[in-house]
């Protein structure tokens, strides 16, 4: 009997090794040894929070294709990006996104059915257009003025600018979505929501690599309770949004995103119910705040690390603000949009530090695809990591690792924008990009007009964790007034 069992085990091992050696369609794609046999490699690095830097190193070692799981490949081939992410693509979001969607019927980020996504996006796309969001600039100014007042009271002691950026981004979302801030800036702290969101991001990052485990857990919740942060990511913020949605029914007397969402609901009630409105309002809070805060921190960090660029931006800022007469108030968006070096600095900082640090996974369609001479079969998961493609020397030059805003000022800017993945790409590009860009474009010059910023420890390596979003854990700076009278006013 023991010999028979040994024979069965040995035969199974030999068959498995034979398949891997001769029949596995991805056998020639290089990558970590463990990734060839199991998704544990992906789970480990997603949980550890180093996927962004790990994938940069692997692509430098192996080239355009890296195998990250038995049926998954990371792609750093610029020629294939349009095929995977472009308009009309047949590549669909992978099951990783099902963990984010859960049981929600209206979820623009995680919806994998392109027809459903398309119809849902058409309902709300105009709300998030630049022309529509420009009308909400006074709401951004409200939060920005509170931020500037609070920073003026901090003196010269080190402050965590990443935290203040997050407090600002959340209060902006409150202002533009509900016409009321969350009050985080006034208190100088959040209500516990930041830790809850971080726990959700970490949870979704790793369990998304094994979605079957998430859905098994989902079925067992009545027996074992909830053990996953991703299922408790909204907390008080969702309760806040639900209360606002309920109280606003039929009022129509606000100028904010919630009013626009409810107007869309009134126009097409069968397509957009109350849960859809609540889902959009809550998504504004959850996704729109972290990405903006991370991006603000990235711009300020790279400017502090590159004094020449900082001086050049301040020179442009002083000239433009004097012309606009904007010495003592938040810089108008119209002025910021006319500052080419400011816009170039934003692009460059978000290139080097995009908010998302993991692959944007898609499932290869039936028939597969040829990428850089390698056949990827249908059903395989492929994806591009923004941190990897943003450092591609074929696109961004041999100095792709350097902070160089000037690269966005030349004739080749259009080519660079084709591979700018800070907000995703193609039809699934982040709907909140315009609002985030408005906030960054207004905050950075308003801040730099008043203060000289310096990193507390300019030689220290940044502390970061990549749980889908790549957050600076500590980003301490000192602020010294440039124009004391303006700050005091």
C-alpha positions as CSV (number, residue, x, y, z in Angstrom):
1,X,0.0,0.0,0.0
2,X,2.8,2.4,0.9
3,X,4.6,1.6,-2.3
4,X,1.4,2.4,-4.3
5,X,1.0,5.8,-2.5
6,X,4.6,6.6,-3.2
7,X,4.2,5.7,-6.8
8,X,1.1,8.0,-7.1
9,X,3.0,10.9,-5.5
10,X,6.1,10.4,-7.6
11,X,4.0,10.2,-10.8
12,X,2.2,13.4,-9.9
13,X,5.4,15.2,-9.3
14,X,6.9,14.0,-12.5
15,X,3.8,15.0,-14.5
16,X,3.8,18.4,-12.9
17,X,7.5,19.0,-13.6
18,X,7.0,17.7,-17.1
19,X,4.2,20.2,-17.8
20,X,6.2,23.0,-16.3
21,X,9.2,22.2,-18.5
22,X,7.6,21.4,-21.8
23,X,3.9,22.4,-21.9
24,X,3.6,25.5,-19.7
25,X,3.0,28.4,-22.2
26,X,4.8,30.8,-19.9
27,X,7.8,28.6,-19.3
28,X,10.2,31.0,-21.1
29,X,9.1,34.1,-19.2
30,X,11.8,34.8,-16.5
31,X,11.0,35.7,-13.0
32,X,11.3,34.6,-9.3
33,X,11.4,30.8,-9.0
34,X,8.6,30.7,-6.5
35,X,6.3,32.8,-8.8
36,X,6.5,30.0,-11.4
37,X,4.8,27.5,-9.0
38,X,2.6,29.6,-6.7
39,X,0.9,32.9,-6.1
40,X,2.5,33.0,-2.7
41,X,5.2,35.2,-4.1
42,X,2.6,37.8,-5.1
43,X,0.8,37.5,-1.7
44,X,4.1,37.9,0.2
45,X,5.2,41.1,-1.5
46,X,1.7,42.6,-1.6
47,X,1.5,42.0,2.2
48,X,5.1,43.3,2.8
49,X,4.4,46.5,0.9
50,X,7.5,46.6,-1.4
51,X,5.9,45.6,-4.8
52,X,6.8,49.0,-6.4
53,X,10.6,48.7,-5.8
54,X,10.6,44.9,-6.2
55,X,9.1,45.1,-9.7
56,X,11.5,47.9,-10.8
57,X,14.5,45.7,-9.8
58,X,13.0,42.6,-11.5
59,X,12.4,44.3,-14.8
60,X,15.9,45.8,-14.8
61,X,17.2,42.3,-14.3
62,X,14.9,40.4,-16.7
63,X,13.7,42.9,-19.3
64,X,10.2,43.7,-20.6
65,X,8.4,40.6,-19.3
66,X,8.6,39.2,-15.8
67,X,6.6,36.2,-14.5
68,X,5.0,37.0,-11.2
69,X,2.6,34.0,-10.7
70,X,1.9,30.7,-12.5
71,X,-0.6,32.5,-14.8
72,X,0.5,36.2,-14.5
73,X,3.1,38.3,-16.3
74,X,4.2,41.9,-15.6
75,X,4.6,43.9,-18.8
76,X,7.1,46.8,-19.3
77,X,6.8,46.9,-23.1
78,X,5.6,50.3,-24.3
79,X,4.5,48.9,-27.6
80,X,1.9,46.7,-25.9
81,X,0.4,49.2,-23.6
82,X,-2.2,50.6,-26.0
83,X,-3.3,47.1,-26.9
84,X,-3.8,46.2,-23.3
85,X,-5.3,49.4,-21.9
86,X,-6.4,51.4,-25.0
87,X,-10.0,52.3,-26.1
88,X,-11.9,49.2,-27.3
89,X,-9.4,46.8,-25.8
90,X,-10.6,43.2,-25.2
91,X,-8.5,42.9,-22.1
92,X,-10.8,42.9,-19.0
93,X,-10.0,43.7,-15.4
94,X,-8.8,40.6,-13.6
95,X,-10.5,38.9,-10.6
96,X,-8.2,41.0,-8.3
97,X,-10.8,43.8,-8.6
98,X,-13.6,41.5,-7.4
99,X,-12.2,41.9,-3.9
100,X,-12.7,45.6,-4.1
101,X,-16.1,45.4,-5.6
102,X,-17.5,42.8,-3.2
103,X,-21.3,42.8,-3.6
104,X,-21.7,46.4,-4.8
105,X,-23.5,46.7,-8.1
106,X,-22.3,50.3,-8.9
107,X,-18.5,50.5,-8.7
108,X,-16.6,52.3,-11.5
109,X,-13.2,51.3,-10.2
110,X,-13.8,47.6,-9.8
111,X,-16.5,46.7,-12.3
112,X,-15.1,44.1,-14.7
113,X,-18.0,44.0,-17.2
114,X,-17.1,46.7,-19.8
115,X,-20.7,47.2,-20.9
116,X,-21.9,47.8,-17.3
117,X,-18.9,50.0,-16.7
118,X,-19.5,52.0,-19.8
119,X,-23.2,52.6,-19.0
120,X,-22.4,53.6,-15.4
121,X,-19.5,55.9,-16.4
122,X,-21.7,57.7,-18.9
123,X,-24.1,58.6,-16.1
124,X,-21.5,60.5,-14.2
125,X,-18.6,61.4,-16.5
126,X,-19.8,65.0,-17.1
127,X,-19.8,65.6,-13.3
128,X,-16.1,64.9,-13.2
129,X,-15.1,66.9,-16.3
130,X,-12.7,69.8,-15.8
131,X,-15.3,72.3,-16.9
132,X,-17.7,71.0,-14.2
133,X,-15.1,70.8,-11.4
134,X,-13.8,74.3,-12.1
135,X,-17.0,75.6,-10.7
136,X,-16.2,74.0,-7.4
137,X,-12.9,75.9,-7.0
138,X,-14.3,78.1,-4.2
139,X,-14.8,74.9,-2.2
140,X,-11.2,73.9,-2.7
141,X,-10.2,77.4,-1.6
142,X,-12.2,77.0,1.6
143,X,-10.1,74.0,2.7
144,X,-6.9,75.6,1.4
145,X,-7.3,78.7,3.4
146,X,-7.8,76.6,6.5
147,X,-4.7,74.6,5.8
148,X,-2.6,77.8,5.3
149,X,-3.9,79.3,8.5
150,X,-3.1,76.1,10.4
151,X,0.4,75.8,9.0
152,X,1.1,79.4,9.9
153,X,0.6,78.5,13.6
154,X,3.2,75.6,13.4
155,X,6.2,77.8,13.6
156,X,9.6,76.4,12.6
157,X,9.2,73.0,14.2
158,X,9.1,69.9,11.9
159,X,5.7,68.9,10.6
160,X,4.6,65.8,8.8
161,X,3.6,67.4,5.5
162,X,2.2,64.1,4.2
163,X,-0.3,64.1,7.1
164,X,-1.3,67.7,6.5
165,X,-1.8,66.9,2.8
166,X,-4.1,64.0,3.7
167,X,-6.1,66.1,6.1
168,X,-6.4,68.8,3.4
169,X,-7.4,66.3,0.7
170,X,-10.2,64.8,2.9
171,X,-11.6,68.2,3.8
172,X,-11.6,69.2,0.1
173,X,-13.6,66.0,-0.7
174,X,-16.0,66.9,2.0
175,X,-16.4,70.5,0.7
176,X,-16.8,69.6,-3.0
177,X,-19.0,66.5,-2.4
178,X,-21.2,67.6,0.5
179,X,-20.5,71.3,0.9
180,X,-19.1,70.7,4.3
181,X,-15.6,69.6,5.4
182,X,-14.9,66.7,7.7
183,X,-13.2,69.1,10.1
184,X,-9.9,67.2,10.0
185,X,-7.9,70.4,9.3
186,X,-9.5,72.3,12.2
187,X,-8.6,69.5,14.6
188,X,-5.2,68.8,13.1
189,X,-6.1,65.1,13.0
190,X,-8.6,62.6,11.5
191,X,-11.2,60.6,13.4
192,X,-9.5,57.2,13.0
193,X,-10.5,56.8,9.4
194,X,-6.9,57.0,8.1
195,X,-5.9,53.8,10.0
196,X,-9.0,52.1,8.8
197,X,-8.3,52.9,5.2
198,X,-4.7,51.8,5.5
199,X,-5.8,48.5,6.9
200,X,-8.3,48.1,4.0
201,X,-5.6,48.8,1.4
202,X,-3.2,46.3,3.0
203,X,-5.9,43.7,3.2
204,X,-7.1,44.1,-0.4
205,X,-3.6,44.3,-1.8
206,X,-2.7,40.8,-0.6
207,X,-6.0,38.9,-0.6
208,X,-6.7,40.3,-4.1
209,X,-3.9,38.0,-5.3
210,X,-6.0,35.0,-4.1
211,X,-9.6,36.2,-4.6
212,X,-11.0,32.7,-4.0
213,X,-9.9,33.1,-0.4
214,X,-11.7,36.4,-0.1
215,X,-15.0,34.8,-1.4
216,X,-14.5,31.8,0.9
217,X,-14.2,34.2,3.8
218,X,-17.2,36.0,2.5
219,X,-19.4,32.9,2.7
220,X,-18.1,32.1,6.2
221,X,-18.6,35.5,7.7
222,X,-21.9,34.5,9.4
223,X,-20.0,31.8,11.2
224,X,-16.6,33.3,11.9
225,X,-17.2,37.1,11.6
226,X,-15.2,39.5,9.5
227,X,-11.4,39.1,9.6
228,X,-10.5,41.4,6.7
229,X,-9.9,45.1,6.7
230,X,-11.2,45.5,3.1
231,X,-14.7,44.7,4.4
232,X,-14.6,47.5,6.9
233,X,-12.9,50.3,4.9
234,X,-15.5,53.0,5.1
235,X,-16.7,53.1,8.7
236,X,-17.7,56.6,9.9
237,X,-17.0,58.1,6.4
238,X,-19.7,55.9,4.8
239,X,-22.1,56.7,7.6
240,X,-21.4,60.4,7.0
241,X,-22.1,60.0,3.3
242,X,-25.2,58.0,3.8
243,X,-26.6,60.6,6.2
244,X,-26.0,63.4,3.6
245,X,-27.5,61.4,0.8
246,X,-30.7,60.7,2.8
247,X,-31.0,64.3,4.1
248,X,-30.6,65.8,0.6
249,X,-33.3,63.9,-1.2
250,X,-35.1,66.3,-3.5
251,X,-33.7,69.5,-2.1
252,X,-31.5,70.6,-5.1
253,X,-30.2,73.7,-3.2
254,X,-26.5,72.9,-3.1
255,X,-23.6,73.4,-5.6
256,X,-21.6,70.3,-5.1
257,X,-20.9,66.8,-6.5
258,X,-23.7,65.1,-4.4
259,X,-26.3,67.5,-5.9
260,X,-24.9,66.6,-9.4
261,X,-25.1,62.9,-8.6
262,X,-28.7,63.2,-7.4
263,X,-29.6,65.3,-10.5
264,X,-28.3,62.4,-12.6
265,X,-30.4,60.1,-10.5
266,X,-33.5,62.1,-11.1
267,X,-32.8,62.1,-14.8
268,X,-32.3,58.3,-15.0
269,X,-33.7,56.8,-11.8
270,X,-33.9,53.3,-13.2
271,X,-30.1,53.3,-14.0
272,X,-28.9,55.1,-10.8
273,X,-30.6,54.3,-7.5
274,X,-29.8,55.6,-4.0
275,X,-27.1,52.9,-3.5
276,X,-25.4,54.0,-6.7
277,X,-25.3,57.6,-5.5
278,X,-24.0,56.5,-2.1
279,X,-21.4,54.3,-3.8
280,X,-20.1,57.3,-5.9
281,X,-20.1,59.7,-2.9
282,X,-18.2,57.1,-0.8
283,X,-15.7,56.4,-3.6
284,X,-15.0,60.1,-3.8
285,X,-13.9,60.0,-0.2
286,X,-11.9,56.7,-0.2
287,X,-10.0,57.0,-3.5
288,X,-9.9,60.7,-4.2
289,X,-8.3,61.7,-1.0
290,X,-5.4,59.3,-0.7
291,X,-4.2,59.7,-4.3
292,X,-4.2,63.5,-4.0
293,X,-2.4,63.5,-0.7
294,X,0.3,61.1,-2.0
295,X,0.7,63.2,-5.1
296,X,1.1,66.5,-3.1
297,X,3.7,64.8,-0.9
298,X,5.5,63.6,-4.0
299,X,5.7,67.0,-5.6
300,X,7.0,68.7,-2.4
301,X,9.5,65.9,-1.7
302,X,11.1,66.0,-5.1
303,X,11.2,69.8,-5.2
304,X,13.0,69.8,-1.8
305,X,15.4,67.2,-3.1
306,X,16.2,69.3,-6.2
307,X,16.9,72.9,-5.2
308,X,17.5,74.1,-8.8
309,X,14.0,73.0,-9.7
310,X,12.6,74.6,-6.5
311,X,14.2,77.9,-7.3
312,X,13.0,77.8,-10.9
313,X,9.4,77.2,-9.8
314,X,9.5,79.9,-7.2
315,X,10.8,82.4,-9.8
316,X,7.9,81.5,-12.1
317,X,5.5,81.6,-9.1
318,X,6.6,85.1,-8.0
319,X,6.3,86.5,-11.5
320,X,2.8,85.0,-12.0
321,X,1.4,85.8,-8.6
322,X,2.5,89.4,-8.8
323,X,0.9,89.8,-12.2
324,X,-2.3,88.2,-10.9
325,X,-2.3,90.2,-7.6
326,X,-2.5,86.9,-5.6
327,X,0.0,87.5,-2.8
328,X,-2.3,86.8,0.1
329,X,-4.9,84.3,-1.1
330,X,-4.9,80.9,-2.7
331,X,-3.5,81.1,-6.2
332,X,-6.4,80.9,-8.8
333,X,-6.5,77.8,-10.9
334,X,-6.5,80.0,-14.0
335,X,-3.1,81.3,-13.0
336,X,-1.7,77.9,-12.0
337,X,-2.7,76.5,-15.4
338,X,-0.6,79.2,-17.1
339,X,2.5,78.2,-15.2
340,X,4.3,75.7,-17.5
341,X,7.0,74.9,-15.1
342,X,4.6,74.2,-12.2
343,X,2.7,71.8,-14.5
344,X,5.9,70.2,-15.6
345,X,6.9,69.7,-11.9
346,X,3.6,68.0,-11.1
347,X,3.9,65.7,-14.1
348,X,7.5,64.8,-13.2
349,X,6.8,64.2,-9.5
350,X,3.9,62.0,-10.3
351,X,6.0,60.1,-12.9
352,X,8.6,59.3,-10.3
353,X,6.0,58.6,-7.5
354,X,2.7,57.6,-9.0
355,X,0.1,56.9,-6.3
356,X,-0.4,53.3,-7.4
357,X,2.6,51.0,-7.0
358,X,1.1,47.7,-8.2
359,X,0.3,46.2,-11.5
360,X,-3.0,47.2,-13.1
361,X,-4.0,43.6,-13.9
362,X,-6.0,42.6,-17.0
363,X,-7.0,39.2,-18.4
364,X,-5.8,38.3,-21.8
365,X,-8.6,37.7,-24.3
366,X,-9.3,34.4,-26.1
367,X,-6.6,33.8,-28.6
368,X,-3.9,35.4,-26.5
369,X,-1.4,38.0,-27.5
370,X,2.2,38.2,-28.7
371,X,4.3,40.6,-26.5
372,X,7.9,41.3,-27.4
373,X,8.1,37.9,-29.3
374,X,6.5,35.9,-26.5
375,X,3.1,34.3,-26.7
376,X,0.8,35.0,-23.8
377,X,-2.2,32.7,-23.9
378,X,-5.8,33.7,-23.4
379,X,-6.9,33.8,-19.8
380,X,-3.5,34.8,-18.5
381,X,-3.3,37.9,-16.4
382,X,-1.0,40.7,-17.6
383,X,-0.5,44.2,-16.3
384,X,1.8,47.2,-16.2
385,X,3.1,48.7,-13.0
386,X,3.2,52.5,-13.2
387,X,6.5,52.7,-11.2
388,X,8.1,50.4,-13.8
389,X,6.8,52.0,-17.0
390,X,7.5,55.5,-15.7
391,X,11.2,54.6,-15.5
392,X,11.4,53.1,-19.0
393,X,14.5,54.6,-20.6
394,X,13.1,54.0,-24.1
395,X,10.3,56.4,-23.3
396,X,11.7,58.8,-20.8
397,X,15.4,58.8,-21.7
398,X,18.6,57.5,-20.0
399,X,18.0,59.9,-17.1
400,X,14.6,58.3,-16.4
401,X,15.5,57.9,-12.7
402,X,16.2,61.6,-12.3
403,X,13.7,64.4,-11.4
404,X,13.8,66.6,-14.5
405,X,10.6,68.7,-15.1
406,X,12.2,70.1,-18.3
407,X,11.4,66.8,-20.1
408,X,7.7,67.9,-20.1
409,X,8.4,71.2,-21.7
410,X,9.8,70.1,-25.0
411,X,8.2,68.9,-28.2
412,X,8.1,65.3,-27.1
413,X,5.6,65.9,-24.3
414,X,2.8,64.3,-26.2
415,X,4.8,61.1,-26.4
416,X,5.5,61.1,-22.7
417,X,1.8,61.6,-21.9
418,X,1.0,58.4,-23.8
419,X,2.8,56.5,-21.1
420,X,1.9,58.5,-18.1
421,X,0.2,56.0,-15.8
422,X,-0.3,58.1,-12.6
423,X,-4.1,57.9,-13.0
424,X,-4.3,54.7,-15.1
425,X,-4.8,54.6,-18.8
426,X,-7.4,54.3,-21.5
427,X,-11.1,53.9,-20.9
428,X,-10.5,53.0,-17.3
429,X,-8.5,56.1,-16.4
430,X,-9.3,57.5,-12.9
431,X,-12.4,59.6,-12.9
432,X,-11.1,61.8,-10.2
433,X,-8.0,62.9,-12.1
434,X,-9.2,66.4,-12.8
435,X,-10.2,67.1,-9.2
436,X,-6.8,65.8,-7.9
437,X,-5.0,68.0,-10.5
438,X,-6.9,71.1,-9.4
439,X,-6.0,70.5,-5.8
440,X,-2.3,70.0,-6.5
441,X,-2.1,72.9,-8.9
442,X,-3.6,75.2,-6.2
443,X,-1.9,73.9,-3.1
444,X,1.7,73.7,-4.2
445,X,2.1,77.3,-5.4
446,X,0.1,78.6,-2.6
447,X,2.3,76.9,-0.1
448,X,5.6,77.8,-1.8
449,X,4.6,81.4,-2.2
450,X,4.5,81.7,1.6
451,X,7.2,79.4,2.8
452,X,10.6,78.0,2.1
453,X,10.3,74.2,2.6
454,X,13.2,71.9,3.7
455,X,13.3,68.2,4.4
456,X,14.2,67.6,8.1
457,X,16.6,64.8,6.9
458,X,17.4,65.3,3.2
459,X,19.8,62.4,3.2
460,X,17.4,59.8,4.6
461,X,15.8,57.3,2.2
462,X,12.0,57.8,2.0
463,X,9.9,55.5,4.1
464,X,7.2,54.0,1.9
465,X,4.7,51.2,2.0
466,X,3.0,49.9,-1.2
467,X,-0.4,48.6,-0.4
468,X,-1.9,49.4,-3.8
469,X,-1.2,53.1,-3.0
470,X,2.5,54.0,-2.2
471,X,2.4,56.2,0.8
472,X,5.2,58.1,2.5
473,X,5.1,56.9,6.1
474,X,6.9,60.0,7.3
475,X,7.5,63.2,5.4
476,X,8.8,65.7,7.8
477,X,9.6,69.3,6.7
478,X,10.2,72.7,8.2
479,X,8.6,75.8,6.9
480,X,10.2,79.2,7.0
481,X,8.2,82.3,5.9
482,X,9.2,83.9,2.7
483,X,6.9,86.9,3.1
484,X,6.1,87.2,6.8
485,X,3.4,89.8,6.2
486,X,1.6,87.6,3.7
487,X,1.7,84.7,6.1
488,X,0.4,86.7,9.0
489,X,-2.5,88.0,7.0
